[in-house]
Amino acid sequence: MYLIPKELNSKIKITKYLYLKEFFLFLVGMGLVFSFDSLVYSSLLLVYYVFSALVIIFLISLSRYNPKKDNYEAVYYAFTRKRNVFHSISVEETDKKCHKQRHI
């Protein structure tokens, strides 16, 4: 009898909260940051490194509004979406919004 795995697209974990893909994306991002540090004024380098690391961490973290997507994917989808396409909104979704607004 063979065991069949339920999930084939599982992420590889390095630690409890860090995945291999996120680690490599962080390294690539910081590599780009260090390659452009010669363009930054020398007294602002520490601020530049901290800000860049925080931005990279934000971009590789999971999006709150798009399940199973990272923030960089959500930003990409926001910039590349077709603005002339109609998206239907369900009646239940509008009822929930109206109900929340009445109780505020």
Beta strands, then each sheet from edge to edge (+ up, - down):
end
